[in-house]
């Protein structure tokens, strides 16, 4: 086992993701969420996460 530590890797990121779902029928829904990084404790020099949005549809069968 190698005990060397890789530089600029690892860390912790905590996201807050508020979202909403629209249930259009009992078997079909549309959803959207906004992902916001609220804690970013990264080791070394790394790219940080930016806020992102996502949307989707779900069909239950």
mmCIF file of the N, C-alpha and C atoms, coordinates in Angstrom:
data_MODEL
# 
_entry.id   MODEL 
# 
loop_
_atom_site.group_PDB 
_atom_site.id 
_atom_site.type_symbol 
_atom_site.label_atom_id 
_atom_site.label_alt_id 
_atom_site.label_comp_id 
_atom_site.label_asym_id 
_atom_site.label_entity_id 
_atom_site.label_seq_id 
_atom_site.pdbx_PDB_ins_code 
_atom_site.Cartn_x 
_atom_site.Cartn_y 
_atom_site.Cartn_z 
_atom_site.occupancy 
_atom_site.B_iso_or_equiv 
_atom_site.pdbx_formal_charge 
_atom_site.auth_seq_id 
_atom_site.auth_comp_id 
_atom_site.auth_asym_id 
_atom_site.auth_atom_id 
_atom_site.pdbx_PDB_model_num 
ATOM 1   N N  . UNK A 1 1  ? 0.853   -1.184 0.000   1.00 0.00 ? 1  UNK A N  1 
ATOM 2   C CA . UNK A 1 1  ? 0.000   0.000  0.000   1.00 0.00 ? 1  UNK A CA 1 
ATOM 3   C C  . UNK A 1 1  ? 0.888   1.233  0.000   1.00 0.00 ? 1  UNK A C  1 
ATOM 4   N N  . UNK A 1 2  ? 0.582   2.183  -0.851  1.00 0.00 ? 2  UNK A N  1 
ATOM 5   C CA . UNK A 1 2  ? 1.365   3.400  -0.984  1.00 0.00 ? 2  UNK A CA 1 
ATOM 6   C C  . UNK A 1 2  ? 0.730   4.501  -0.145  1.00 0.00 ? 2  UNK A C  1 
ATOM 7   N N  . UNK A 1 3  ? 1.513   5.157  0.705   1.00 0.00 ? 3  UNK A N  1 
ATOM 8   C CA . UNK A 1 3  ? 0.979   6.201  1.584   1.00 0.00 ? 3  UNK A CA 1 
ATOM 9   C C  . UNK A 1 3  ? 1.150   7.611  1.017   1.00 0.00 ? 3  UNK A C  1 
ATOM 10  N N  . UNK A 1 4  ? 1.478   7.729  -0.268  1.00 0.00 ? 4  UNK A N  1 
ATOM 11  C CA . UNK A 1 4  ? 1.628   9.052  -0.868  1.00 0.00 ? 4  UNK A CA 1 
ATOM 12  C C  . UNK A 1 4  ? 0.260   9.697  -1.056  1.00 0.00 ? 4  UNK A C  1 
ATOM 13  N N  . UNK A 1 5  ? 0.212   11.009 -0.837  1.00 0.00 ? 5  UNK A N  1 
ATOM 14  C CA . UNK A 1 5  ? -1.028  11.763 -1.012  1.00 0.00 ? 5  UNK A CA 1 
ATOM 15  C C  . UNK A 1 5  ? -0.968  12.470 -2.360  1.00 0.00 ? 5  UNK A C  1 
ATOM 16  N N  . UNK A 1 6  ? -2.014  12.326 -3.157  1.00 0.00 ? 6  UNK A N  1 
ATOM 17  C CA . UNK A 1 6  ? -2.076  13.022 -4.440  1.00 0.00 ? 6  UNK A CA 1 
ATOM 18  C C  . UNK A 1 6  ? -2.422  14.477 -4.211  1.00 0.00 ? 6  UNK A C  1 
ATOM 19  N N  . UNK A 1 7  ? -1.668  15.365 -4.796  1.00 0.00 ? 7  UNK A N  1 
ATOM 20  C CA . UNK A 1 7  ? -1.922  16.799 -4.645  1.00 0.00 ? 7  UNK A CA 1 
ATOM 21  C C  . UNK A 1 7  ? -3.168  17.208 -5.424  1.00 0.00 ? 7  UNK A C  1 
ATOM 22  N N  . UNK A 1 8  ? -3.873  18.184 -4.901  1.00 0.00 ? 8  UNK A N  1 
ATOM 23  C CA . UNK A 1 8  ? -5.018  18.790 -5.581  1.00 0.00 ? 8  UNK A CA 1 
ATOM 24  C C  . UNK A 1 8  ? -6.125  17.788 -5.912  1.00 0.00 ? 8  UNK A C  1 
ATOM 25  N N  . UNK A 1 9  ? -6.416  16.872 -5.006  1.00 0.00 ? 9  UNK A N  1 
ATOM 26  C CA . UNK A 1 9  ? -7.514  15.921 -5.199  1.00 0.00 ? 9  UNK A CA 1 
ATOM 27  C C  . UNK A 1 9  ? -8.334  15.844 -3.918  1.00 0.00 ? 9  UNK A C  1 
ATOM 28  N N  . UNK A 1 10 ? -9.568  15.424 -4.069  1.00 0.00 ? 10 UNK A N  1 
ATOM 29  C CA . UNK A 1 10 ? -10.435 15.188 -2.927  1.00 0.00 ? 10 UNK A CA 1 
ATOM 30  C C  . UNK A 1 10 ? -11.002 16.452 -2.316  1.00 0.00 ? 10 UNK A C  1 
ATOM 31  N N  . UNK A 1 11 ? -11.765 16.262 -1.285  1.00 0.00 ? 11 UNK A N  1 
ATOM 32  C CA . UNK A 1 11 ? -12.400 17.369 -0.588  1.00 0.00 ? 11 UNK A CA 1 
ATOM 33  C C  . UNK A 1 11 ? -13.872 17.072 -0.361  1.00 0.00 ? 11 UNK A C  1 
ATOM 34  N N  . UNK A 1 12 ? -14.590 18.092 0.070   1.00 0.00 ? 12 UNK A N  1 
ATOM 35  C CA . UNK A 1 12 ? -16.007 17.941 0.395   1.00 0.00 ? 12 UNK A CA 1 
ATOM 36  C C  . UNK A 1 12 ? -16.805 19.066 -0.254  1.00 0.00 ? 12 UNK A C  1 
ATOM 37  N N  . UNK A 1 13 ? -17.948 18.700 -0.830  1.00 0.00 ? 13 UNK A N  1 
ATOM 38  C CA . UNK A 1 13 ? -18.887 19.688 -1.365  1.00 0.00 ? 13 UNK A CA 1 
ATOM 39  C C  . UNK A 1 13 ? -20.276 19.317 -0.875  1.00 0.00 ? 13 UNK A C  1 
ATOM 40  N N  . UNK A 1 14 ? -20.999 20.302 -0.356  1.00 0.00 ? 14 UNK A N  1 
ATOM 41  C CA . UNK A 1 14 ? -22.366 20.115 0.113   1.00 0.00 ? 14 UNK A CA 1 
ATOM 42  C C  . UNK A 1 14 ? -23.272 20.990 -0.746  1.00 0.00 ? 14 UNK A C  1 
ATOM 43  N N  . UNK A 1 15 ? -24.334 20.370 -1.291  1.00 0.00 ? 15 UNK A N  1 
ATOM 44  C CA . UNK A 1 15 ? -25.252 21.068 -2.178  1.00 0.00 ? 15 UNK A CA 1 
ATOM 45  C C  . UNK A 1 15 ? -26.607 21.271 -1.515  1.00 0.00 ? 15 UNK A C  1 
ATOM 46  N N  . UNK A 1 16 ? -27.239 22.386 -1.803  1.00 0.00 ? 16 UNK A N  1 
ATOM 47  C CA . UNK A 1 16 ? -28.640 22.629 -1.495  1.00 0.00 ? 16 UNK A CA 1 
ATOM 48  C C  . UNK A 1 16 ? -29.367 22.556 -2.829  1.00 0.00 ? 16 UNK A C  1 
ATOM 49  N N  . UNK A 1 17 ? -30.406 21.707 -2.908  1.00 0.00 ? 17 UNK A N  1 
ATOM 50  C CA . UNK A 1 17 ? -31.088 21.500 -4.182  1.00 0.00 ? 17 UNK A CA 1 
ATOM 51  C C  . UNK A 1 17 ? -32.599 21.649 -4.015  1.00 0.00 ? 17 UNK A C  1 
ATOM 52  N N  . UNK A 1 18 ? -33.083 22.888 -4.071  1.00 0.00 ? 18 UNK A N  1 
ATOM 53  C CA . UNK A 1 18 ? -34.534 23.062 -4.051  1.00 0.00 ? 18 UNK A CA 1 
ATOM 54  C C  . UNK A 1 18 ? -35.121 22.649 -5.401  1.00 0.00 ? 18 UNK A C  1 
ATOM 55  N N  . UNK A 1 19 ? -36.307 22.067 -5.355  1.00 0.00 ? 19 UNK A N  1 
ATOM 56  C CA . UNK A 1 19 ? -36.928 21.612 -6.601  1.00 0.00 ? 19 UNK A CA 1 
ATOM 57  C C  . UNK A 1 19 ? -38.434 21.620 -6.502  1.00 0.00 ? 19 UNK A C  1 
ATOM 58  N N  . UNK A 1 20 ? -39.044 21.356 -7.636  1.00 0.00 ? 20 UNK A N  1 
ATOM 59  C CA . UNK A 1 20 ? -40.499 21.320 -7.707  1.00 0.00 ? 20 UNK A CA 1 
ATOM 60  C C  . UNK A 1 20 ? -40.915 20.216 -8.667  1.00 0.00 ? 20 UNK A C  1 
ATOM 61  N N  . UNK A 1 21 ? -42.053 19.599 -8.373  1.00 0.00 ? 21 UNK A N  1 
ATOM 62  C CA . UNK A 1 21 ? -42.620 18.581 -9.247  1.00 0.00 ? 21 UNK A CA 1 
ATOM 63  C C  . UNK A 1 21 ? -44.050 18.964 -9.570  1.00 0.00 ? 21 UNK A C  1 
ATOM 64  N N  . UNK A 1 22 ? -44.401 18.852 -10.831 1.00 0.00 ? 22 UNK A N  1 
ATOM 65  C CA . UNK A 1 22 ? -45.778 19.049 -11.255 1.00 0.00 ? 22 UNK A CA 1 
ATOM 66  C C  . UNK A 1 22 ? -46.330 17.696 -11.665 1.00 0.00 ? 22 UNK A C  1 
ATOM 67  N N  . UNK A 1 23 ? -47.324 17.219 -10.935 1.00 0.00 ? 23 UNK A N  1 
ATOM 68  C CA . UNK A 1 23 ? -47.953 15.941 -11.252 1.00 0.00 ? 23 UNK A CA 1 
ATOM 69  C C  . UNK A 1 23 ? -49.123 16.252 -12.171 1.00 0.00 ? 23 UNK A C  1 
ATOM 70  N N  . UNK A 1 24 ? -48.939 15.963 -13.461 1.00 0.00 ? 24 UNK A N  1 
ATOM 71  C CA . UNK A 1 24 ? -49.951 16.308 -14.454 1.00 0.00 ? 24 UNK A CA 1 
ATOM 72  C C  . UNK A 1 24 ? -51.058 15.263 -14.526 1.00 0.00 ? 24 UNK A C  1 
ATOM 73  N N  . UNK A 1 25 ? -50.691 14.001 -14.395 1.00 0.00 ? 25 UNK A N  1 
ATOM 74  C CA . UNK A 1 25 ? -51.643 12.890 -14.292 1.00 0.00 ? 25 UNK A CA 1 
ATOM 75  C C  . UNK A 1 25 ? -51.056 11.927 -13.258 1.00 0.00 ? 25 UNK A C  1 
ATOM 76  N N  . UNK A 1 26 ? -51.793 10.941 -12.818 1.00 0.00 ? 26 UNK A N  1 
ATOM 77  C CA . UNK A 1 26 ? -51.220 9.997  -11.839 1.00 0.00 ? 26 UNK A CA 1 
ATOM 78  C C  . UNK A 1 26 ? -49.988 9.254  -12.365 1.00 0.00 ? 26 UNK A C  1 
ATOM 79  N N  . UNK A 1 27 ? -49.761 9.264  -13.680 1.00 0.00 ? 27 UNK A N  1 
ATOM 80  C CA . UNK A 1 27 ? -48.643 8.518  -14.246 1.00 0.00 ? 27 UNK A CA 1 
ATOM 81  C C  . UNK A 1 27 ? -47.612 9.390  -14.962 1.00 0.00 ? 27 UNK A C  1 
ATOM 82  N N  . UNK A 1 28 ? -47.788 10.703 -14.949 1.00 0.00 ? 28 UNK A N  1 
ATOM 83  C CA . UNK A 1 28 ? -46.883 11.580 -15.679 1.00 0.00 ? 28 UNK A CA 1 
ATOM 84  C C  . UNK A 1 28 ? -46.571 12.818 -14.843 1.00 0.00 ? 28 UNK A C  1 
ATOM 85  N N  . UNK A 1 29 ? -45.289 13.151 -14.702 1.00 0.00 ? 29 UNK A N  1 
ATOM 86  C CA . UNK A 1 29 ? -44.924 14.355 -13.962 1.00 0.00 ? 29 UNK A CA 1 
ATOM 87  C C  . UNK A 1 29 ? -43.724 15.032 -14.605 1.00 0.00 ? 29 UNK A C  1 
ATOM 88  N N  . UNK A 1 30 ? -43.611 16.316 -14.329 1.00 0.00 ? 30 UNK A N  1 
ATOM 89  C CA . UNK A 1 30 ? -42.502 17.153 -14.792 1.00 0.00 ? 30 UNK A CA 1 
ATOM 90  C C  . UNK A 1 30 ? -41.820 17.693 -13.538 1.00 0.00 ? 30 UNK A C  1 
ATOM 91  N N  . UNK A 1 31 ? -40.496 17.718 -13.549 1.00 0.00 ? 31 UNK A N  1 
ATOM 92  C CA . UNK A 1 31 ? -39.780 18.179 -12.374 1.00 0.00 ? 31 UNK A CA 1 
ATOM 93  C C  . UNK A 1 31 ? -38.618 19.083 -12.779 1.00 0.00 ? 31 UNK A C  1 
ATOM 94  N N  . UNK A 1 32 ? -38.244 19.973 -11.868 1.00 0.00 ? 32 UNK A N  1 
ATOM 95  C CA . UNK A 1 32 ? -37.114 20.880 -12.082 1.00 0.00 ? 32 UNK A CA 1 
ATOM 96  C C  . UNK A 1 32 ? -36.430 21.119 -10.743 1.00 0.00 ? 32 UNK A C  1 
ATOM 97  N N  . UNK A 1 33 ? -35.116 21.333 -10.792 1.00 0.00 ? 33 UNK A N  1 
ATOM 98  C CA . UNK A 1 33 ? -34.344 21.577 -9.575  1.00 0.00 ? 33 UNK A CA 1 
ATOM 99  C C  . UNK A 1 33 ? -33.184 22.507 -9.891  1.00 0.00 ? 33 UNK A C  1 
ATOM 100 N N  . UNK A 1 34 ? -32.737 23.215 -8.868  1.00 0.00 ? 34 UNK A N  1 
ATOM 101 C CA . UNK A 1 34 ? -31.601 24.125 -8.974  1.00 0.00 ? 34 UNK A CA 1 
ATOM 102 C C  . UNK A 1 34 ? -30.592 23.701 -7.922  1.00 0.00 ? 34 UNK A C  1 
ATOM 103 N N  . UNK A 1 35 ? -29.406 23.287 -8.351  1.00 0.00 ? 35 UNK A N  1 
ATOM 104 C CA . UNK A 1 35 ? -28.384 22.755 -7.448  1.00 0.00 ? 35 UNK A CA 1 
ATOM 105 C C  . UNK A 1 35 ? -27.383 23.861 -7.115  1.00 0.00 ? 35 UNK A C  1 
ATOM 106 N N  . UNK A 1 36 ? -27.280 24.192 -5.814  1.00 0.00 ? 36 UNK A N  1 
ATOM 107 C CA . UNK A 1 36 ? -26.432 25.289 -5.354  1.00 0.00 ? 36 UNK A CA 1 
ATOM 108 C C  . UNK A 1 36 ? -25.381 24.727 -4.397  1.00 0.00 ? 36 UNK A C  1 
ATOM 109 N N  . UNK A 1 37 ? -24.093 24.867 -4.718  1.00 0.00 ? 37 UNK A N  1 
ATOM 110 C CA . UNK A 1 37 ? -23.069 24.428 -3.767  1.00 0.00 ? 37 UNK A CA 1 
ATOM 111 C C  . UNK A 1 37 ? -22.980 25.429 -2.606  1.00 0.00 ? 37 UNK A C  1 
ATOM 112 N N  . UNK A 1 38 ? -23.204 24.956 -1.372  1.00 0.00 ? 38 UNK A N  1 
ATOM 113 C CA . UNK A 1 38 ? -23.174 25.864 -0.224  1.00 0.00 ? 38 UNK A CA 1 
ATOM 114 C C  . UNK A 1 38 ? -21.910 25.702 0.610   1.00 0.00 ? 38 UNK A C  1 
ATOM 115 N N  . UNK A 1 39 ? -21.238 24.553 0.502   1.00 0.00 ? 39 UNK A N  1 
ATOM 116 C CA . UNK A 1 39 ? -19.955 24.341 1.174   1.00 0.00 ? 39 UNK A CA 1 
ATOM 117 C C  . UNK A 1 39 ? -19.028 23.667 0.172   1.00 0.00 ? 39 UNK A C  1 
ATOM 118 N N  . UNK A 1 40 ? -17.851 24.261 -0.033  1.00 0.00 ? 40 UNK A N  1 
ATOM 119 C CA . UNK A 1 40 ? -16.849 23.645 -0.906  1.00 0.00 ? 40 UNK A CA 1 
ATOM 120 C C  . UNK A 1 40 ? -15.504 23.719 -0.205  1.00 0.00 ? 40 UNK A C  1 
ATOM 121 N N  . UNK A 1 41 ? -15.116 22.621 0.370   1.00 0.00 ? 41 UNK A N  1 
ATOM 122 C CA . UNK A 1 41 ? -13.820 22.519 1.049   1.00 0.00 ? 41 UNK A CA 1 
ATOM 123 C C  . UNK A 1 41 ? -12.964 21.545 0.245   1.00 0.00 ? 41 UNK A C  1 
ATOM 124 N N  . UNK A 1 42 ? -12.335 22.060 -0.792  1.00 0.00 ? 42 UNK A N  1 
ATOM 125 C CA . UNK A 1 42 ? -11.548 21.232 -1.688  1.00 0.00 ? 42 UNK A CA 1 
ATOM 126 C C  . UNK A 1 42 ? -10.077 21.287 -1.299  1.00 0.00 ? 42 UNK A C  1 
ATOM 127 N N  . UNK A 1 43 ? -9.370  20.197 -1.549  1.00 0.00 ? 43 UNK A N  1 
ATOM 128 C CA . UNK A 1 43 ? -7.958  20.104 -1.209  1.00 0.00 ? 43 UNK A CA 1 
ATOM 129 C C  . UNK A 1 43 ? -7.120  20.637 -2.366  1.00 0.00 ? 43 UNK A C  1 
ATOM 130 N N  . UNK A 1 44 ? -6.330  21.651 -2.114  1.00 0.00 ? 44 UNK A N  1 
ATOM 131 C CA . UNK A 1 44 ? -5.447  22.186 -3.143  1.00 0.00 ? 44 UNK A CA 1 
ATOM 132 C C  . UNK A 1 44 ? -6.184  23.020 -4.167  1.00 0.00 ? 44 UNK A C  1 
ATOM 133 N N  . UNK A 1 45 ? -5.610  23.094 -5.360  1.00 0.00 ? 45 UNK A N  1 
ATOM 134 C CA . UNK A 1 45 ? -6.177  23.875 -6.456  1.00 0.00 ? 45 UNK A CA 1 
ATOM 135 C C  . UNK A 1 45 ? -7.044  22.968 -7.307  1.00 0.00 ? 45 UNK A C  1 
ATOM 136 N N  . UNK A 1 46 ? -8.356  23.237 -7.333  1.00 0.00 ? 46 UNK A N  1 
ATOM 137 C CA . UNK A 1 46 ? -9.303  22.450 -8.116  1.00 0.00 ? 46 UNK A CA 1 
ATOM 138 C C  . UNK A 1 46 ? -10.386 23.367 -8.655  1.00 0.00 ? 46 UNK A C  1 
ATOM 139 N N  . UNK A 1 47 ? -11.061 22.896 -9.679  1.00 0.00 ? 47 UNK A N  1 
ATOM 140 C CA . UNK A 1 47 ? -12.214 23.628 -10.173 1.00 0.00 ? 47 UNK A CA 1 
ATOM 141 C C  . UNK A 1 47 ? -13.351 23.504 -9.165  1.00 0.00 ? 47 UNK A C  1 
ATOM 142 N N  . UNK A 1 48 ? -14.055 24.601 -8.911  1.00 0.00 ? 48 UNK A N  1 
ATOM 143 C CA . UNK A 1 48 ? -15.186 24.565 -7.976  1.00 0.00 ? 48 UNK A CA 1 
ATOM 144 C C  . UNK A 1 48 ? -16.460 24.313 -8.765  1.00 0.00 ? 48 UNK A C  1 
ATOM 145 N N  . UNK A 1 49 ? -17.490 23.851 -8.073  1.00 0.00 ? 49 UNK A N  1 
ATOM 146 C CA . UNK A 1 49 ? -18.784 23.614 -8.687  1.00 0.00 ? 49 UNK A CA 1 
ATOM 147 C C  . UNK A 1 49 ? -19.539 24.926 -8.809  1.00 0.00 ? 49 UNK A C  1 
ATOM 148 N N  . UNK A 1 50 ? -20.229 25.103 -9.895  1.00 0.00 ? 50 UNK A N  1 
ATOM 149 C CA . UNK A 1 50 ? -21.070 26.280 -10.114 1.00 0.00 ? 50 UNK A CA 1 
ATOM 150 C C  . UNK A 1 50 ? -22.531 25.860 -9.945  1.00 0.00 ? 50 UNK A C  1 
ATOM 151 N N  . UNK A 1 51 ? -23.423 26.794 -9.639  1.00 0.00 ? 51 UNK A N  1 
ATOM 152 C CA . UNK A 1 51 ? -24.846 26.455 -9.583  1.00 0.00 ? 51 UNK A CA 1 
ATOM 153 C C  . UNK A 1 51 ? -25.316 25.912 -10.935 1.00 0.00 ? 51 UNK A C  1 
ATOM 154 N N  . UNK A 1 52 ? -26.166 24.901 -10.887 1.00 0.00 ? 52 UNK A N  1 
ATOM 155 C CA . UNK A 1 52 ? -26.693 24.309 -12.114 1.00 0.00 ? 52 UNK A CA 1 
ATOM 156 C C  . UNK A 1 52 ? -28.194 24.088 -11.970 1.00 0.00 ? 52 UNK A C  1 
ATOM 157 N N  . UNK A 1 53 ? -28.854 23.989 -13.086 1.00 0.00 ? 53 UNK A N  1 
ATOM 158 C CA . UNK A 1 53 ? -30.291 23.694 -13.121 1.00 0.00 ? 53 UNK A CA 1 
ATOM 159 C C  . UNK A 1 53 ? -30.498 22.417 -13.925 1.00 0.00 ? 53 UNK A C  1 
ATOM 160 N N  . UNK A 1 54 ? -31.518 21.666 -13.555 1.00 0.00 ? 54 UNK A N  1 
ATOM 161 C CA . UNK A 1 54 ? -31.871 20.498 -14.345 1.00 0.00 ? 54 UNK A CA 1 
ATOM 162 C C  . UNK A 1 54 ? -33.381 20.339 -14.356 1.00 0.00 ? 54 UNK A C  1 
ATOM 163 N N  . UNK A 1 55 ? -33.864 19.697 -15.384 1.00 0.00 ? 55 UNK A N  1 
ATOM 164 C CA . UNK A 1 55 ? -35.300 19.467 -15.540 1.00 0.00 ? 55 UNK A CA 1 
ATOM 165 C C  . UNK A 1 55 ? -35.497 18.095 -16.156 1.00 0.00 ? 55 UNK A C  1 
ATOM 166 N N  . UNK A 1 56 ? -36.658 17.536 -15.911 1.00 0.00 ? 56 UNK A N  1 
ATOM 167 C CA . UNK A 1 56 ? -36.933 16.220 -16.468 1.00 0.00 ? 56 UNK A CA 1 
ATOM 168 C C  . UNK A 1 56 ? -38.398 15.888 -16.458 1.00 0.00 ? 56 UNK A C  1 
ATOM 169 N N  . UNK A 1 57 ? -38.722 14.814 -17.110 1.00 0.00 ? 57 UNK A N  1 
ATOM 170 C CA . UNK A 1 57 ? -40.090 14.294 -17.093 1.00 0.00 ? 57 UNK A CA 1 
ATOM 171 C C  . UNK A 1 57 ? -40.030 12.840 -16.654 1.00 0.00 ? 57 UNK A C  1 
ATOM 172 N N  . UNK A 1 58 ? -41.110 12.381 -16.056 1.00 0.00 ? 58 UNK A N  1 
ATOM 173 C CA . UNK A 1 58 ? -41.211 11.004 -15.609 1.00 0.00 ? 58 UNK A CA 1 
ATOM 174 C C  . UNK A 1 58 ? -42.532 10.418 -16.052 1.00 0.00 ? 58 UNK A C  1 
ATOM 175 N N  . UNK A 1 59 ? -42.468 9.255  -16.621 1.00 0.00 ? 59 UNK A N  1 
ATOM 176 C CA . UNK A 1 59 ? -43.663 8.506  -17.015 1.00 0.00 ? 59 UNK A CA 1 
ATOM 177 C C  . UNK A 1 59 ? -43.650 7.192  -16.261 1.00 0.00 ? 59 UNK A C  1 
ATOM 178 N N  . UNK A 1 60 ? -44.623 6.980  -15.423 1.00 0.00 ? 60 UNK A N  1 
ATOM 179 C CA . UNK A 1 60 ? -44.705 5.757  -14.612 1.00 0.00 ? 60 UNK A CA 1 
ATOM 180 C C  . UNK A 1 60 ? -45.541 4.724  -15.348 1.00 0.00 ? 60 UNK A C  1 
ATOM 181 N N  . UNK A 1 61 ? -45.011 3.513  -15.449 1.00 0.00 ? 61 UNK A N  1 
ATOM 182 C CA . UNK A 1 61 ? -45.780 2.430  -16.086 1.00 0.00 ? 61 UNK A CA 1 
ATOM 183 C C  . UNK A 1 61 ? -45.498 1.129  -15.422 1.00 0.00 ? 61 UNK A C  1 
# 
